Amino acid sequence: MNKTLKWLFIGITGAVLLYFAASFSAVFILTYFSSSKRIENNGEEKVFEKIKRDYHIEEIEREPKYEREIEDKDSITYTLYLYSKDFCDIKPDSLKKNSLKIAKEVSHINLDSKFYQYRLVFCCKLYNPNGTAIQYLRKNLVP
């Protein structure tokens, strides 16, 4: 009787482990193949690094990030969240002057023609998207 219980316990444990392994594999495969492609732009990273260096910005986030966010739309705003502690006590006039320079640099990125407007959000705290937002139409920035 003891030997039968031992084999029953091993069989149930094996079945449970096999169930979890199969579930994990199924979820991994489904998420891997159903994830949306990121918008890739090689020139973008170079421009972002230059902006970070020139304007003492710690981090830059952008929206939209994925191609699925722009597929069905004909006009989209390209939003940049610029994080720096320097923006905590900066004057609005200086911010507008810097934002125009940054927007002109962003206009050098080869973006899709659907992006008609740039929105720059200057944030004081890292990963807190509340800040001063300034918008520019793309057609007004072309030299």
N, C-alpha and C positions, 0 to 999 in steps of 0.2 A: 504494500500500500504506500509506503514511504517513497519508493522508487517512482510510482505512478504520479504522485503529487509533485515530485521534483521535475519530471519531464513536462507535466502540465504547466507548471510555473515557468519553465524555460520557454515553452511554446508561446504562452501568453505574452511574456516579456519580449520575445523576438517579434511577435506580430505587432505589438505596440511600437517598438522601435522602427520596424519597417513602415508602419503607417506614418509616423512622423517624418521619416526620411523622404517618403514619396510626397507628402504634403509640402515639405520644404522645397523639394525639387520642382514641383508644379508651380508654386508661387514664384520661385526665382525665374523660371522660364517665362511665365506670363508677364511679369514685371519687366524683364529684360527686353522682350520683343514688343511690348506695347508702350514703352516710354517714348515721348516725343523727342525729336531732334532739337538740339540747342542751335540757336542762330550763331553760326560761325563766321567770324570776320577777322582776318589776320591783321589788317591795319588798325582795327579797333584797340587791340591791346597796346600797340605802340603809342597811339594817341593818348590812351589812358595813363600810361607810364609817364609821358611827357607832362600831362596835366597834373599828375600827382607831384612830380618833381618841381614844376614851376610854381604851383600855387599852394604847396605844403598841405596836400590833402592826404589823409590817412587811408581812406577806402572809397572806392567808387562801385556802386551797384547800378544796374540798368534794368529797365523794363521796356519792352517785353523780352523775356529770356528764351522762349521756345517758339518754334515755327508755327505750332498749332494756334498760338495767340494772335497771329497776323493773317492766317489763311483766308478767312471769310470777310475781312474788313478792307475797305478801300482807302481809308485815311486813318493814320495812327500817330499818336504822340510818342516820341522817343524820350523817355524819362531817365534822367541820371540823378542818383542820390549821392551827393558829395559830402563825406563825413570828415570834419576837422574840428579840433578844439578851438582853433582860431576864429571860427564862425560864431562863438558864444557871445562875444562882445564887439563884433565888427559893425561898422556903420552901413546903413542901407545904400548910400551913394557909392561907397567903395565896393560893396557887393554887386551892384548893378554893373559897374565898370569891369570887374573881374568876370562876371557872368557873360558879358558880351564877348570878351576875349576867349573864354572857354567855349562858348557856343560856336564861334568862328573856327576854333580848332576841331570841334566835333563835326562841323560841316565838311571837313576834309575826309571823314570816314566814308567809304563807299557803301552807303545804306540803300536799302530798297526804296523805290520811288513812292511807296505807300506812306512813308514817314514824312508828314508835311509840317510837323512842328517839333521843336525841342523844348523840353521842360527841365529846368535845372532846379533841384531842391537842395539847398544848403542846410545841412543838419549839424548841430552842435555835438550831439551824443551819438556814439557809434551804434548802428543798427536800430536807431529810432527815427523813422522817416518823417517826423514832424519838424518842419523848418520853414525857411523862407523860400518860396517857389517863384521862379522867374521864367517866363515863356517867350520864345522867339519863333517866328515863322521861318521855315527853312528857306523859302524863296527870297527873304530879305537879307539873308546872310551870304548869299552867293556873290563873290567879288565881281 
